[in-house]
Amino acid sequence: MSKDDVVINHYQKTSLLEEILAACGTNTPTLDQLSAFDEFHVGRGEATSYLGILMELTAGMNVLDAGCGAGGAARHMASRYGVNVSGIDLTPSFIDTARQLSEITTMEDKTDFVCGSVTDMPFEEAQFDAAYSIHVGMNVSDKTSFYNEVRRCLKQGGTFAIYDICGHQSQMKFPMPWSAATEDSAVLAAGDVQALLENSGFTVIYQEKRREFALESLSKPRAMREAGKLEKAAPPVYMEDFAKKTSNLIDGLDDDVCSPWIFICR
Ligand SMILES: C[S@@+](CC[C@H](N)C(=O)[O-])C[C@H]1O[C@@H](n2cnc3c(N)ncnc32)[C@H](O)[C@@H]1O
């Protein structure tokens, strides 16, 4: 199986749209109702909003979402900051769901989605004013091609923001939410991510370790685990084996062998 197929196999879920709508309890959810179910990263909407502030997004900008998943962050950025967002993702069911949820929420004029890899994107040179990528690098072993591609698609001086899990992969327990096994995962230490960004021509102007924020965001599953109830919790629609993966992530944060990091680059 190719590396791309491993990723698709990990995330693909053909019933995703139906499951998200069922979880919302309506076929016509608002963005607020969707927010707990269409953003697949630590801290969900709160983390997305914060990234948009750090990126200094302003209305009318054309923005790339590299590894957009089901489009939750794209709709969030578009509605909150008035930007137009183009998302790309490898997993076909995520792209189908992203398009349908944007239609349902009448966000189709502000968001568009294409299926493909962030390492070889079908966008023009200098097409975007800004770009962001949320919890994607952990799946991309060829980060040089990924960052080179983002740089090619960005206007001169444009901002690239990353919100990814970084750390010491050999010390983490798997499965994790992004990969079933160590050999399928591409997590790097924050310093190595910074070096690769700089090799691709970016200047990192700000970075932040978000471990405390992540621990706070995971306080509910932690409490359920302590009460012996995590195994019985309803899994989020996008994740199989939720209890084990979430528990391993909490342990990784506790042991400080992994943490979400933000990088803002120009
Ligand atoms: C944890 S999800 C995050 C999705 C989205 N950014 C969000 O925060 O809701 C990781 C996503 O990265 C995508 N992905 C992984 N490798 C990719 C690649 N080479 N090109 C495009 N997307 C990729 C997966 O398909 C998946 O949708």
The ligand as a Gaussian input file, in Angstrom:
#p B3LYP/6-31G(d) Opt

LIG

0 1
 C       -6.595000      15.065000      11.508000
 S       -7.282000      15.402000       9.935000
 C       -7.411000      17.183000       9.997000
 C       -8.385000      17.716000       8.971000
 C       -8.622000      19.221000       9.021000
 N       -7.405000      19.969000       8.815000
 C       -9.267000      19.617000      10.319000
 O       -8.557000      20.150000      11.175000
 O      -10.474000      19.380000      10.472000
 C       -5.870000      15.160000       8.854000
 C       -6.233000      15.368000       7.398000
 O       -5.052000      15.416000       6.595000
 C       -5.364000      14.837000       5.340000
 N       -4.103000      14.502000       4.665000
 C       -3.118000      13.692000       5.117000
 N       -2.110000      13.624000       4.222000
 C       -2.470000      14.436000       3.187000
 C       -1.856000      14.802000       1.945000
 N       -0.661000      14.309000       1.571000
 N       -2.505000      15.665000       1.141000
 C       -3.732000      16.163000       1.484000
 N       -4.359000      15.841000       2.653000
 C       -3.735000      14.991000       3.474000
 C       -6.222000      13.659000       5.712000
 O       -6.950000      13.170000       4.631000
 C       -7.101000      14.285000       6.797000
 O       -8.230000      14.894000       6.253000

